Every structure is written in C-alpha cells, then in structure tokens.
Amino acid sequence: MVERVFKSLGMEVRTNVLVGGLELDLVAIEGSDRRPLVYVVEAKSRPKWKLLEQLLSRVELSDYVYAALPLRHYSYLLEVPEPAGSLAVDPENQVVYEIRRPAYVGNGWKLLKLLGSRPPRDNRWDRAEPGRTDLG
C-alpha cells in the first residue's frame, strides 16, 4: 500500500532493495532539477527496537526516511525520532496517513552512488528483477 502511494506521486519505486549489506524495505526516487531525491521507508507489522536501528542507518543513505507501521501503533509513530517521519497504514480502509513529515538530511547522493546512477525512465534499475532488487 505504501508503494502505491509513492508511485501515485510519480516516483520510481522498488521494494526489498539490497545494497551495501543492507536490505531497504522501500526506495522511492523523485526526479528533480538538481539531483533525484531519495526516500527510504522501513515497514514493520509492529514496533521493534530493530526499527529504530534501521531508521538511523537509513538516514545515512537517504534524503528522507520514514517508518511505516499499522495504524493501531499510532502512539508509537508519534515517537519516531527525528529526522525520520512516520506513516500509519490502515489496510482495512486502504489508506496511508503521514503522521509526521521527515526532515531533509541530504544523504540520498550516497545511495544513488551505490546504485550506480539515476534509474532510467523505463522503470528499471541496473540488474533489477521484478519484486526484488539486488544492487550491491
């Protein structure tokens, strides 16, 4: 459902991206005049300490990072540490709510460098396979 939201905004989206020894749940790249902006989303079915650790490591590779959890964990989403933002997923109503916007951190160039370059317009990244992308 989160993937659909980013795609509806016109972004290039891949899930389960393996890069530099990390698995990123969702990577969305938004075209820009200067350089593409990189969004990383870590999605979980329930809050875990691992999610906090993942958010901190994803900040090093993205311009914006989000935690995505089911809506029933709303109170936890209010506590996600900055600069991360948070998304609440309501599967029953097929809605994703942005609880808190992430702060811009400007590290997306690092992930773009690891990926090799901006994804081509034909919606394929280097060595990309449908459903799972292994880029590192």
Secondary structure, DSSP 8 states (H G I E B T S, - for coil): -HHHHHHHTT-EEEEEEEETTEEEEEEEEE--SSS-EEEEEEE-SS--HHHHHHHHHHHTT-SEEEEEEEGGGHHHHHT--TT-EEEEEETTTTEEEEEE-------HHHHHHHH-SS--TTS--TT-BTTBEE--
